[in-house]
Amino acid sequence: MDTEVEEREPDGLEEPPELDDGALERRAAALAKVVKFGDPVLKSRASPVRDFDDELAGDIERMFSIMRDGMGVGLAATQLGRLRRILVFQAGPDAEPTALVNPAIEWSSEEVLVTAEEGCLSLPGIVLDVERPLHVRASGMDISGEPVRIEASGLEARVLQHEIDHLDGVLILERAPREQRKGAMRALREGDTFAPERPESDELDGDPDAATERSPAGA
């Protein structure tokens, strides 16, 4: 039997620092380059990268820049309209920005599943509960074409799964509970925001076993 762990971090993420005008302008410019819901490219499966050349290096550098300026934790090439199997991620301010080319999930802890809130740069203003394996092993190649294998847990594992979903043409809308998906679709049509309602009984009450994970709206 699968073990479902519903994690809820205390009040989610820390509040972001106050941004100066320059940072706000860079963030707006970065987010303007991200493909938004409704563009068919987001429902398309990306093609494997064949050539590890200057064009690939340029794509990855651009993705790092947009992820950083947009204050995201991950980005897939399809979110920039490029149907190439490339993703970048940085699961935390102290983590090393990493690129993974032709990524795949080799193994996941299907017996240990975590429900957590996720957002997406391509779905601005939308937050949904998504259940995913807590641990994964991902493989792919680095910018030079050398094989890479990543053992990830928690937020890093979630970001990798989220971005690989993008490369397969899958959005968090398809992973969310039916009622949340309906609410999110209505919000998207009306240009509104959406997040799951939390009854007071869902509050932590100091119980460490009731911890909840909340992924940043930036993948």
NULONU-24384 format. One line per 2 residues: their letters; for each residue x, y, z of N, C-alpha, C, CB. Coordinates in Angstrom, 3 decimals. Each point is the difference from the previous one (the first is absolute). Last residue first. Glycine has a CB too. Example, Ala and Ser with C-alpha at 12.3 -4.5 7.8 and 13.67 -1.06 7.14 Angstrom:
sa) 12.850,-2.250,7.080,0.820,1.190,0.060,-0.770,1.090,0.730,1.184,-0.628,-2.145; -0.894,-5.092,2.075,-0.890,1.190,0.000,0.900,1.200,0.000,-1.892,-1.173,1.246
***
This chain:
ag) 8.138,27.368,-10.933,0.624,-1.090,-0.735,-0.750,-0.219,-1.295,0.782,-1.073,2.133; -1.637,3.981,2.097,1.058,0.454,-0.879,0.695,-1.139,-0.709,0.301,1.932,1.478
ap) -3.354,-1.042,2.751,-0.647,0.148,-1.305,1.042,0.491,-0.981,-2.261,0.489,1.043; 3.436,-3.557,3.357,-0.144,1.356,-0.493,-0.684,0.028,-1.354,2.034,0.645,1.268
sr) -3.078,-4.486,2.366,1.009,0.330,-1.007,-0.218,1.413,-0.501,0.177,-2.412,-0.672; -1.263,-0.266,5.345,-0.621,0.929,-0.941,1.069,0.429,-0.985,-1.702,0.810,1.717
et) 0.557,-4.841,2.349,0.912,0.583,-0.966,-0.784,0.927,-0.903,1.510,-2.017,0.083; -2.399,0.374,5.228,-0.442,0.030,-1.393,1.011,0.648,-0.898,-2.319,0.071,0.776
aa) 1.692,-2.799,4.451,0.688,1.001,-0.838,-0.462,-0.107,-1.441,1.995,-0.070,1.517; -3.200,-2.387,2.668,-0.991,0.567,-0.911,0.648,1.006,-0.935,-1.786,-0.345,1.717
dp) 4.071,-1.918,1.838,-0.366,-1.019,-0.975,-1.021,0.520,-1.000,0.476,-1.746,1.703; 1.056,4.387,2.018,1.026,-0.099,-1.044,-0.356,-1.037,-1.050,1.702,0.697,1.664
dg) -4.898,2.457,1.432,0.277,-1.419,-0.196,1.025,-0.161,-1.111,-2.323,-0.621,0.779; 0.133,4.798,0.919,1.253,-0.404,0.624,0.370,-1.457,-0.191,-0.434,1.741,1.626
dl) -3.425,0.586,-3.573,-0.167,-0.222,1.432,1.248,-0.580,0.649,-2.416,-0.337,-0.405; 0.941,1.433,-4.485,1.009,-0.910,0.538,-0.200,-0.348,1.469,1.550,0.945,-1.647
ed) -5.631,0.184,-1.883,1.142,0.704,0.554,0.891,-0.955,0.776,-1.350,2.099,0.121; -2.943,-3.124,-2.249,1.233,-0.372,-0.692,1.216,0.708,0.559,-1.338,-0.410,-2.027
se) -3.192,1.205,3.445,0.480,-1.270,0.549,1.267,-0.479,-0.658,-2.321,-0.572,0.523; -0.102,4.441,-2.025,0.805,0.262,1.195,0.564,-1.276,0.590,-1.392,1.998,0.455
pr) 0.442,-1.897,-5.718,-0.779,0.120,1.232,0.904,0.176,1.202,-1.794,-1.398,-1.009; 2.771,2.746,-4.156,0.531,-0.788,1.108,-0.886,0.181,1.222,2.344,0.224,-0.902
ep) -2.484,0.254,-4.944,-0.426,0.482,1.307,0.514,-0.940,1.077,-2.052,1.062,-1.006; 4.509,-0.256,-3.843,-0.902,-0.857,0.771,-0.377,0.652,1.325,1.023,-2.017,-1.074
af) 0.066,5.077,-3.180,0.782,-0.812,0.939,-0.984,-0.835,0.804,1.884,1.731,0.140; -1.622,2.121,-4.651,-0.621,-1.146,0.665,1.021,-0.670,0.911,-1.578,-0.344,-1.950
td) 0.229,5.246,-1.280,0.955,-0.880,0.665,-0.751,-1.151,0.655,1.589,1.930,0.395; -2.993,0.984,-5.062,0.010,0.096,1.457,1.100,-0.909,0.559,-2.493,0.525,0.033
ge) 0.507,0.262,-4.656,1.161,0.808,0.342,0.146,0.209,1.491,-0.227,1.117,-2.174; -3.022,-3.898,-0.295,-0.441,1.311,0.468,1.157,0.926,0.353,-2.050,-1.089,0.845
rl) 2.712,-3.444,-2.363,-0.902,0.603,-0.983,-0.344,1.439,0.365,-0.935,-2.263,-0.486; 3.485,-0.267,3.524,0.784,0.310,-1.192,-0.868,0.663,-1.068,1.516,-1.936,0.509
ar) -3.612,0.336,3.400,0.831,1.177,0.290,0.816,0.410,-1.223,0.123,-0.694,2.411; -2.634,-3.263,-2.681,-0.901,1.150,0.048,0.794,1.287,0.242,-1.862,-1.479,0.861
ma) 4.207,-2.542,-0.664,-0.391,0.294,-1.382,-0.934,1.201,-0.053,0.258,-2.424,-0.589; 0.968,0.804,4.826,1.135,0.637,-0.667,-0.349,0.373,-1.437,1.571,-1.298,1.459
gk) -4.733,-1.129,1.079,0.147,1.353,0.520,1.119,0.755,-0.692,-0.864,-0.793,2.179; 0.278,-3.748,-3.253,-1.140,0.779,-0.494,0.103,1.454,0.469,-1.436,-2.079,0.010
rq) 4.606,-0.956,1.650,0.222,0.249,-1.430,-1.126,0.851,-0.584,1.237,-2.184,-0.186; -1.658,0.686,4.611,0.993,1.074,-0.108,0.260,0.344,-1.464,1.057,-0.749,2.158
er) -3.881,-2.852,-1.299,-0.651,1.247,0.379,0.972,1.183,-0.060,-1.563,-1.306,1.464; 3.237,-3.121,-2.412,-0.973,0.473,-0.988,-0.603,1.353,0.370,-0.504,-2.373,-0.531
pa) 5.497,1.142,2.201,-1.344,-0.550,0.219,-1.018,0.688,-0.917,0.599,-0.524,2.400; 4.407,0.560,-4.249,-0.739,0.514,1.157,-1.332,-0.725,0.178,1.090,2.229,-0.328
re) 2.209,-2.674,-3.325,0.408,-0.749,1.191,-0.860,0.341,1.220,2.326,-0.063,-0.910; -2.676,2.238,-3.396,-0.332,-1.404,-0.222,0.357,-0.882,1.193,0.352,0.376,-2.427
li) 0.713,4.270,2.361,-1.457,-0.118,-0.084,-0.428,-1.455,-0.123,-0.105,2.259,-1.064; 4.676,-0.877,0.840,-0.489,-0.370,1.331,-1.528,-0.082,0.032,2.019,1.091,1.012
lv) 0.362,-2.098,-5.705,-0.058,1.120,0.940,-0.545,-0.469,1.345,-0.327,1.612,-1.911; 2.914,-3.843,-2.787,-0.930,-0.195,1.114,0.093,1.189,0.950,0.209,-2.518,-0.198
gd) 2.521,1.207,-3.863,-1.256,0.650,-0.323,-1.064,-0.131,1.067,0.547,-0.412,-2.327; 4.191,-1.031,2.341,-0.920,-1.000,-0.535,-1.362,0.591,-0.345,1.190,-1.718,1.339
lh) 2.222,4.327,0.658,0.621,-0.513,-1.228,-0.838,-1.086,-0.653,2.226,0.547,0.952; -3.609,1.248,3.234,-0.073,1.026,-1.046,0.555,-0.529,-1.318,0.214,1.792,1.745
di) 0.271,-4.560,2.010,-1.389,0.046,-0.466,-0.146,1.027,-1.121,-0.814,-0.688,2.288; 4.838,0.623,-0.079,-0.077,-1.104,-0.972,-1.429,-0.144,-0.507,1.913,-1.193,1.142
eh) -1.192,4.340,2.253,0.600,0.447,-1.255,-0.023,-1.105,-1.056,1.461,1.570,1.295; -3.129,-2.555,3.054,-0.803,1.075,-0.593,0.562,0.385,-1.368,-0.597,0.852,2.303
ql) 3.032,-3.885,0.357,-1.192,-0.631,-0.564,-0.876,1.029,-0.717,0.071,-1.734,1.821; 3.738,3.343,0.460,0.400,-0.836,-1.135,-1.220,-0.640,-0.668,2.204,-0.452,1.127
vr) -2.925,2.862,2.848,0.316,0.896,-1.115,0.403,-0.808,-1.236,0.728,1.787,1.630; -1.474,-4.160,2.367,-1.256,0.541,-0.526,0.263,0.897,-1.210,-1.012,-0.109,2.304
ae) 4.694,-1.607,0.099,-0.674,-1.072,-0.736,-1.281,0.507,-0.652,0.966,-1.682,1.587; 1.317,4.651,1.227,0.784,-0.241,-1.211,-0.648,-1.089,-0.851,2.092,0.696,1.211
lg) -3.989,0.287,3.041,-0.258,1.026,-0.997,0.759,-0.252,-1.295,-0.396,1.608,1.845; 0.478,-5.853,0.958,-0.678,1.229,0.403,-0.218,0.958,-1.147,0.996,-0.274,2.220
sa) 2.884,-3.045,-3.194,-1.110,-0.176,0.938,-0.649,1.352,0.254,1.135,-1.991,1.082; 2.643,-0.859,-4.737,-0.639,1.193,0.558,-1.149,-0.381,0.917,0.646,1.296,-2.037
ei) 3.934,-2.871,-1.192,-0.873,-0.548,1.040,-0.608,1.193,0.727,1.395,-2.150,0.272; 0.945,1.591,-5.386,-0.324,0.814,1.166,-0.935,-0.755,0.922,0.307,2.087,-1.344
rv) 3.437,-2.565,-3.151,-1.045,-0.666,0.781,-0.193,0.790,1.286,0.563,-2.291,-0.982; 1.828,2.710,-4.374,-0.238,0.546,1.336,-1.090,-0.826,0.667,0.688,2.339,-0.729
pe) 3.023,-2.329,-3.926,-1.121,-0.549,0.764,-0.053,0.579,1.418,0.155,-2.107,-1.355; 1.850,4.930,-2.854,0.430,-1.043,0.929,-1.191,-0.496,0.822,2.310,1.023,0.109
gs) -2.175,2.635,-3.434,-0.427,-1.323,-0.459,0.461,-1.132,0.879,0.027,0.897,-2.252; 0.457,4.003,2.848,1.015,-0.555,-0.902,-0.380,-1.365,-0.553,1.700,1.260,1.271
id) -4.378,1.189,1.937,0.119,0.878,-1.160,0.998,-0.536,-1.030,-0.582,1.927,1.475; -1.488,-5.662,1.611,0.328,1.386,0.300,0.196,0.769,-1.301,1.071,-0.680,2.187
mg) -4.447,-3.655,-1.339,1.345,0.401,-0.413,0.237,1.443,0.400,-0.042,-1.625,-1.927; -3.228,-2.517,4.070,0.022,0.857,-1.179,1.441,0.289,-0.371,-2.220,1.026,0.617
sa) -1.462,-3.298,3.540,1.212,-0.098,-0.806,-0.130,0.919,-1.203,0.390,-2.381,0.754; -2.611,1.442,4.638,-0.119,0.506,-1.368,1.334,-0.157,-0.721,-1.784,1.643,0.715
rv) -1.217,-3.452,3.836,1.328,-0.040,-0.622,-0.196,0.412,-1.452,0.873,-1.851,1.569; -3.904,2.860,3.234,0.170,-0.428,-1.391,1.479,-0.154,-0.320,-2.138,1.161,-0.652
hl) -1.911,-0.402,5.008,1.388,-0.214,-0.429,0.020,-0.427,-1.460,0.683,-0.639,2.349; -4.830,1.668,-0.280,0.881,0.825,0.822,1.447,-0.071,-0.463,-1.541,-0.353,1.914
pr) -3.064,-0.229,-5.028,0.958,-0.742,0.812,0.965,0.931,0.721,-0.191,-1.910,-1.587; -4.536,4.032,0.429,1.154,-0.536,-0.729,0.831,-0.885,0.930,0.040,2.037,-1.511
ev) -4.933,1.247,0.899,0.607,-1.145,0.671,1.126,-0.553,-0.867,-2.184,-0.546,1.160; -0.319,5.604,-0.601,0.478,-1.031,-0.915,0.670,-1.100,0.812,0.314,1.693,-1.866
dl) -3.630,3.133,2.209,0.564,-1.148,0.699,0.377,-1.067,-1.020,-1.378,0.502,2.067; 1.297,4.877,-3.279,-0.783,-1.230,0.065,0.700,-1.050,0.853,-0.952,0.502,-2.259
vi) 0.708,5.105,0.356,0.667,-0.915,0.918,-0.904,-1.215,0.174,1.215,1.903,1.208; -0.607,2.885,-4.540,-0.651,-1.287,0.258,0.870,-0.850,0.915,-1.151,0.101,-2.237
gp) 2.266,4.300,0.239,-1.102,0.159,0.937,-0.710,-1.280,0.375,-0.265,2.208,-0.934; 2.964,-2.288,-3.586,0.137,1.040,1.032,-1.250,0.106,0.863,1.544,1.249,-1.511
ls) 0.707,-4.846,-1.660,-1.367,0.125,0.516,-0.001,1.057,1.098,-0.536,-2.432,-0.556; 4.547,1.223,-1.585,-0.892,0.030,-1.160,-1.471,0.091,0.388,1.692,-1.320,-1.234
lc) 1.809,0.926,4.476,0.198,1.273,-0.684,-0.911,0.133,-1.218,2.367,0.014,0.795; -3.618,-2.946,3.589,0.686,-0.147,-1.286,0.111,1.364,-0.662,-0.860,-2.366,-0.265
ge) -0.190,-0.610,5.363,-0.362,1.055,-0.925,0.817,-0.173,-1.263,-0.594,1.573,1.888; -1.097,-4.859,2.612,0.918,0.381,-1.065,-0.575,1.168,-0.789,0.857,-2.363,-0.142
ea) -1.439,-0.691,5.166,-0.429,1.056,-0.905,1.092,0.274,-1.030,-1.438,1.010,1.814; 0.822,-5.936,0.410,0.528,1.336,0.299,-0.568,1.000,-0.985,2.116,-0.986,0.938
tv) -1.936,-4.608,0.867,-0.870,1.021,-0.576,0.517,1.367,0.429,-2.004,-1.570,0.014; 4.457,-3.520,-0.554,-0.176,1.240,0.756,-0.947,0.915,-0.764,2.313,-0.211,1.015
lv) -0.693,-5.446,-0.568,-0.503,1.114,-0.791,-0.253,1.210,0.891,-1.030,-1.610,-1.632; 3.418,-3.552,1.335,-0.033,1.168,0.894,-0.354,1.227,-0.836,1.735,-1.026,1.578
ee) -1.379,-3.172,-3.664,-0.622,-0.419,1.260,-0.052,1.126,1.026,0.806,-2.306,-0.445; 1.282,2.730,-3.861,-1.447,-0.088,-0.185,-0.716,-0.427,1.278,0.392,-0.546,-2.398
ss) 4.324,2.638,1.076,-0.507,-0.695,1.191,-1.524,-0.055,-0.063,1.995,0.767,1.374; 1.470,-0.712,-5.717,-0.663,0.892,0.947,-0.608,-0.829,1.122,-0.480,1.686,-1.827
we) 4.210,-1.775,-2.813,-0.656,-0.665,1.124,-0.674,1.050,0.860,1.687,-1.882,-0.024; 0.275,3.046,-4.158,0.361,-1.421,0.008,-0.780,-0.776,1.051,2.275,0.614,-0.806
ia) -3.151,4.059,-2.112,-0.090,-0.556,1.347,0.288,-1.489,-0.090,-1.694,1.757,0.733; 3.639,2.178,-4.150,-1.003,-1.052,0.187,0.012,-0.413,1.464,0.264,-0.819,-2.398
pn) 1.883,4.888,-1.491,-0.210,-0.602,1.318,-1.075,-1.076,-0.014,0.706,2.143,1.016; 2.157,0.895,-4.332,-0.639,-1.304,-0.243,-0.281,-0.738,1.319,1.177,-0.134,-2.232
vl) 1.703,3.912,3.517,-0.395,-0.160,-1.393,-0.488,-1.431,-0.213,1.669,1.769,-0.748; -0.828,2.033,4.933,-0.101,-1.421,-0.309,-0.593,-0.121,-1.396,-0.277,-0.645,2.460
at) 2.749,4.501,1.251,-0.696,-0.291,-1.254,0.013,-1.506,-0.221,0.647,2.253,-0.984; -0.152,1.334,5.526,0.361,-1.218,-0.722,-0.829,-0.132,-1.267,0.638,-1.104,2.157
pe) 1.085,4.555,2.341,-0.842,-0.108,-1.195,0.490,-1.146,-0.885,-0.490,2.480,0.092; 1.236,-2.482,5.237,0.702,0.304,-1.250,-0.982,-0.081,-1.167,2.176,-0.895,0.946
ad) -3.588,2.233,4.253,0.271,-1.133,-0.889,0.702,0.478,-1.273,-2.015,-1.218,0.917; 0.244,3.952,2.744,1.395,-0.414,0.170,0.378,-1.167,-0.911,-0.125,0.784,2.358
pg) -4.347,1.110,-2.219,0.928,1.093,-0.311,1.467,-0.391,0.112,-1.734,1.549,0.798; -2.201,-5.065,-2.251,0.444,0.682,1.217,1.050,1.029,-0.322,-0.508,-2.026,1.337
aq) -0.598,-1.340,-4.669,-0.971,-0.247,1.070,0.485,0.591,1.319,-0.740,-2.099,-1.159; 1.443,2.468,-4.259,0.770,0.459,1.153,-0.951,-0.048,1.198,1.549,1.511,-1.423
fv) -1.163,-3.106,-4.324,-0.641,0.107,1.307,0.989,0.495,1.040,-1.575,-1.844,-0.614; 0.296,0.669,-5.132,0.932,0.556,0.987,-0.748,0.100,1.316,1.313,1.306,-1.764
li) -1.738,-4.205,-3.326,-0.557,0.661,1.176,1.134,0.571,0.835,-1.994,-1.553,0.003; 0.664,-0.773,-5.248,0.956,0.686,0.868,-0.762,0.559,1.184,1.526,0.573,-1.947
rr) -2.593,-2.957,-2.812,-0.044,-0.598,1.335,1.150,0.543,0.860,-1.076,-2.092,-0.952; -1.755,4.626,-3.094,1.230,-0.762,0.201,-0.002,-0.507,1.438,1.280,1.378,-1.738
lr) -4.248,1.906,-1.112,-0.353,-1.405,0.195,1.256,-0.870,0.013,-2.223,0.398,-1.116; 0.935,4.944,2.293,1.030,-0.838,-0.640,-0.306,-1.464,0.292,1.744,1.841,0.215
gl) -4.011,2.223,1.544,-0.373,-0.273,-1.375,0.981,-0.860,-0.759,-1.155,2.122,0.045; 1.200,-0.902,4.654,0.521,1.109,-0.804,-0.285,-0.228,-1.480,1.798,0.399,1.710
qt) -3.010,-3.595,1.514,-0.591,1.223,0.545,0.525,1.253,-0.693,-0.252,-1.163,2.183; 1.970,-3.199,-3.161,-1.313,0.201,-0.615,-0.668,1.270,0.513,-0.232,-2.474,-0.246
aa) 4.359,0.929,2.121,0.159,0.709,-1.273,-1.340,0.257,-0.677,2.244,-1.051,-0.258; -1.996,0.788,5.603,0.158,-0.941,-1.110,0.052,0.775,-1.306,-1.207,-1.814,1.281
lg) 2.221,2.839,4.297,-0.508,0.473,-1.287,0.283,-1.076,-1.041,0.369,2.447,0.632; -0.215,-1.018,5.220,0.217,-0.898,-1.114,-0.600,0.574,-1.266,0.011,-1.944,1.560
vg) -0.111,4.183,2.602,0.867,-1.084,0.461,0.269,-1.013,-1.109,-0.895,0.311,2.313; -0.190,5.357,-2.378,-0.548,-1.345,-0.042,0.978,-1.003,0.570,-1.347,0.623,-1.989
mg) 1.423,4.434,1.051,-0.089,-0.527,1.358,-0.720,-1.346,0.036,0.006,2.342,0.868; 1.394,0.613,-4.662,-1.410,-0.243,0.266,-0.265,-0.571,1.373,-0.287,-0.343,-2.394
dr) 4.715,1.130,0.838,-0.676,1.294,0.046,-1.488,-0.155,0.307,1.672,0.894,-1.631; 0.880,-4.888,1.195,0.531,0.837,1.083,-0.779,1.314,0.118,2.273,-1.020,-0.355
mi) -3.321,-1.909,-3.214,-0.370,-0.612,1.276,0.447,0.879,1.169,0.171,-2.287,-1.046; 1.178,3.577,-3.231,-1.438,0.234,0.176,-0.479,-0.604,1.308,-0.320,0.015,-2.487
sf) 4.836,-0.742,1.296,-0.240,1.418,0.212,-1.474,0.288,0.276,1.943,0.505,-1.483; -0.588,-4.908,0.310,0.502,0.362,1.333,-0.358,1.453,0.322,1.898,-1.661,-0.239
mr) -2.825,0.225,-4.092,-0.940,-0.582,0.962,0.428,0.301,1.431,-0.538,-1.818,-1.639; 3.398,3.101,-1.882,-1.214,0.824,-0.012,-1.007,-0.516,1.031,0.370,0.527,-2.445
ei) 3.499,-3.059,1.768,0.344,1.265,0.666,-1.216,0.915,0.060,2.378,-0.208,-0.795; -2.847,-3.793,-1.591,0.101,-0.254,1.439,0.330,1.277,0.753,0.731,-2.342,-0.469
dg) -0.850,2.485,-4.257,-1.339,-0.263,0.535,0.045,-0.154,1.514,-0.646,-1.107,-2.155; 4.743,1.503,-0.113,-0.722,1.269,0.026,-1.403,-0.156,0.564,1.332,0.745,-1.959
al) 1.300,-4.594,1.286,0.563,0.799,1.089,-0.726,1.333,0.130,2.223,-1.096,-0.357; -3.363,-1.619,-3.287,-0.483,-0.573,1.254,0.508,0.818,1.182,-0.066,-2.290,-1.049
ed) 1.701,3.470,-3.133,-1.425,0.325,0.072,-0.604,-0.530,1.300,-0.148,-0.053,-2.517; 4.631,-1.008,1.419,-0.149,1.362,0.516,-1.465,0.405,0.111,2.205,0.580,-1.006
df) -1.569,-5.779,1.127,0.781,1.026,-0.690,-0.243,1.373,0.633,-0.113,-1.343,-2.136; -1.303,-3.956,1.861,0.461,0.717,1.190,0.991,1.069,-0.462,-0.331,-2.051,1.514
dr) -3.890,-0.973,-3.894,1.275,0.692,-0.154,0.332,0.804,1.262,-0.367,0.123,-2.496; -3.651,-2.715,2.164,0.974,-0.839,-0.703,1.396,0.619,0.001,-1.851,-0.859,-1.434
vp) -3.088,0.899,4.479,1.112,0.804,-0.518,1.027,-0.945,-0.613,-0.377,1.825,1.743; -5.078,-2.891,-1.323,1.337,-0.153,0.583,1.017,0.922,-0.670,-0.554,-2.374,0.555
sa) -4.642,3.849,-0.384,0.848,-0.969,-0.701,1.374,-0.093,0.663,-1.224,0.482,-2.150; -3.939,0.840,4.266,1.269,0.500,-0.525,0.829,-1.128,-0.626,-0.028,1.813,1.742
rs) -5.489,-1.234,-1.264,1.144,-0.750,0.541,1.282,0.481,-0.677,-1.469,-2.022,0.468; -3.277,4.885,0.470,0.796,-0.761,-0.970,1.179,-0.688,0.684,-0.672,1.610,-1.809
kl) -2.632,1.635,3.551,-0.601,-1.337,-0.068,0.776,-0.911,-0.947,-2.239,1.006,0.497; 3.401,3.577,0.163,0.012,-0.568,1.355,-0.617,-1.397,0.038,-0.134,2.317,0.925
vp) 0.180,0.390,-4.894,1.315,-0.570,0.251,0.055,-0.667,1.376,1.022,1.750,-1.484; -4.895,0.759,-0.198,0.070,-1.453,-0.253,1.362,-0.624,0.273,-1.735,0.348,-1.692
dg) -0.529,3.938,4.232,0.907,-0.211,-1.125,0.163,-1.508,-0.223,1.226,2.191,0.482; -3.724,-0.734,3.173,-0.747,0.265,-1.227,0.853,-0.159,-1.237,-1.433,1.544,1.272
fk) 3.546,-0.151,3.516,-1.086,-0.951,-0.259,-0.826,0.434,-1.209,-0.080,-0.568,2.449; 4.968,2.624,-2.415,-1.097,-0.131,0.954,-1.048,-1.003,-0.468,0.400,2.352,0.701
vv) 5.262,-1.168,-1.315,-1.250,-0.337,-0.684,-1.083,-0.269,1.044,1.271,-0.969,-1.979; 3.031,4.234,2.750,-0.500,-1.348,0.277,-1.348,-0.200,-0.686,1.223,-0.039,2.215
ka) 1.292,4.203,-2.067,0.563,-0.920,-0.996,-0.513,-1.428,0.157,2.024,1.431,-0.064; -3.113,2.178,3.072,-0.618,0.302,-1.299,0.499,-0.949,-1.091,-0.210,2.403,0.689
la) 2.066,-2.449,3.701,-1.285,-0.700,-0.057,-0.710,0.249,-1.322,-0.184,0.185,2.480; 4.264,2.104,-1.662,0.227,-1.441,-0.093,-1.323,-0.745,-0.170,2.064,0.235,1.417
aa) -2.195,4.413,-0.667,0.541,-0.277,-1.334,0.218,-1.492,-0.203,1.098,2.247,-0.010; -2.480,-0.750,4.266,-1.075,0.180,-0.976,0.476,-0.330,-1.413,-1.007,1.766,1.465
rr) 4.224,-1.800,1.958,-0.944,-1.108,0.160,-1.129,0.105,-1.023,0.553,-0.124,2.454; 2.582,3.615,-2.262,0.616,-1.214,-0.550,-0.953,-1.181,0.093,2.262,0.858,0.644
el) -3.628,3.160,1.340,0.016,0.139,-1.456,0.600,-1.237,-0.657,0.187,2.488,0.245; -0.131,-2.229,4.439,-1.377,-0.155,-0.470,-0.072,0.082,-1.521,-0.831,0.988,2.149
ag) 4.945,-0.131,-0.065,-0.328,-1.417,0.087,-1.412,-0.264,-0.508,1.555,-0.229,1.947; -0.141,4.715,-1.683,0.760,-0.726,-1.016,-0.340,-1.479,-0.018,1.825,1.657,0.250
dd) -3.671,1.194,3.088,-0.621,0.212,-1.305,0.716,-0.778,-1.098,-0.728,2.259,0.758; 1.118,-4.372,4.059,0.150,1.366,-0.481,-0.570,0.108,-1.419,2.062,0.326,1.449
le) -3.688,-3.781,2.549,0.743,0.152,-1.245,0.120,1.471,-0.376,-0.797,-2.256,-0.753; 0.216,-0.921,5.483,-0.511,1.159,-0.730,0.869,0.222,-1.234,-0.889,1.053,2.140
pp) 0.674,-6.040,-0.346,0.493,1.309,0.433,-0.618,1.109,-0.836,2.150,-1.050,0.745; -4.919,-3.471,0.091,1.157,0.455,-0.772,0.459,1.360,0.493,-0.793,-1.297,-1.994
ee) -1.547,-2.364,5.219,-0.350,1.126,-0.847,1.234,0.455,-0.780,-1.813,0.706,1.623; 1.488,-5.813,-0.206,0.272,1.290,0.610,-0.413,1.109,-0.962,1.907,-0.983,1.341
lg) -4.523,-3.575,-1.830,1.343,0.533,-0.172,0.176,1.292,0.774,0.122,-1.065,-2.248; -3.981,-2.033,3.984,0.668,-0.052,-1.299,1.377,0.599,0.028,-2.194,0.101,-1.056
dp) -0.751,-0.728,4.890,-0.287,1.189,-0.780,0.793,0.055,-1.291,-0.516,1.167,2.105; 2.004,-5.052,0.351,-0.617,1.046,0.779,-0.129,1.285,-0.807,0.922,-1.037,2.069
er) -1.002,-3.535,-4.700,0.982,0.786,0.724,-0.697,1.098,0.772,1.742,-0.508,-1.727; -3.520,-4.306,0.137,-0.386,1.403,-0.036,0.991,0.812,0.805,-2.420,-0.615,-0.268
ee) 1.231,-4.690,-2.110,0.898,0.918,0.676,-0.524,1.418,-0.117,1.939,-1.518,-0.458; -3.640,-3.761,0.104,-0.452,1.344,-0.357,0.804,0.985,0.800,-2.325,-0.797,-0.546
ve) 2.913,-4.452,-1.239,0.429,0.948,1.015,-0.476,1.378,-0.433,2.031,-1.411,0.636; -3.002,-4.147,-1.741,-0.219,1.381,-0.389,0.370,0.903,1.164,-1.835,-0.672,-1.601
td) 2.942,-4.555,-0.296,-0.038,0.861,1.178,-0.144,1.431,-0.457,1.412,-1.606,1.333; -2.919,-3.315,-3.735,0.760,1.245,-0.041,-0.148,0.756,1.316,-0.314,0.123,-2.494
m) 0.067,-5.543,2.042,-0.845,1.195,0.000,0.876,1.240,0.000,-1.829,-1.232,1.220
***
